[in-house]
Amino acid sequence: MSDSTSKVVLYSYFRSTCSARVRIALNYKRIQYTQTHINLLEKKNKTCEYANKSPTQFVPLLEIDGLDLIESAAILEYLEETRPEPALLPKEPAQRAKVRVIMSIIGCGIQPLQNNSQLALYPAEARAERAATVIRNGFSGLEKYLSKVSGLYSVGSQLSIADVYLYPMCHAAQRYNVQIEDYPTIFRIFHELSLLEPFINGAWFMQEDCPDELKQA
Ligand SMILES: N[C@@H](CCC(=O)N[C@@H](CS)C(=O)NCC(=O)O)C(=O)O
């Protein structure tokens, strides 16, 4: 591969849970990358320059293999298909389906309902509670599902994309004062993931664009 196609660049925002998913997978697969920070609070995702790269104007976007990939699920599946080791999907179809159920519960049923553009539909003073309600509603079903399919991690004892989705979602829950302890299986897996370097290094508080005052809070 030439230099220009081997360079991997993640367009991300420190607090974006979808960006964290991709950071964690890149870390876990030991893929070297740099980040271009897109400040969502300053609406840098709405600039013409970013619109030219990302049709949806969301983060993350991953420049890899000469492609501009968007949508975290598609990015993670691409990484798995092109860089399968170490694996983030189990080999057996039934186990893979369980991973994709969790991806879907979080990625379709929770995260989109509490992202910036959705919360902006509510008065400023109601946004945090709206986000917390969405997360609590989603976590109650997720907890029941995880209690059936989890082992040490979300699906059995192998780390998977399900964990890559779960860890940042738990950080969003904490941000909105959702008591993760109320969901014992989620809490237990979150604790396990919090011990792992690829997850810690992908977390919001480890990012260069995270303001110091938030790191210390
Ligand atoms: N389905 C997309 C969702 C991406 C998404 O919602 N990104 C958020 C940050 S986590 C974003 O860019 N929000 C900007 C906005 O709402 O204007 C994915 O999984 O990548």
The ligand as a Gaussian input file, in Angstrom:
#p B3LYP/6-31G(d) Opt

LIG

0 1
 N      -25.626000       6.072000      13.019000
 C      -24.480000       6.923000      13.130000
 C      -24.788000       7.991000      14.166000
 C      -23.713000       9.025000      14.238000
 C      -24.064000      10.098000      15.260000
 O      -25.190000      10.227000      15.747000
 N      -23.054000      10.883000      15.587000
 C      -23.258000      11.940000      16.525000
 C      -22.223000      11.890000      17.620000
 S      -22.306000      10.357000      18.494000
 C      -23.149000      13.263000      15.791000
 O      -22.330000      13.430000      14.913000
 N      -24.000000      14.212000      16.172000
 C      -23.997000      15.498000      15.567000
 C      -25.369000      16.077000      15.513000
 O      -26.307000      15.485000      16.052000
 O      -25.463000      17.168000      14.923000
 C      -23.235000       6.099000      13.504000
 O      -23.400000       5.038000      14.121000
 O      -22.112000       6.489000      13.148000

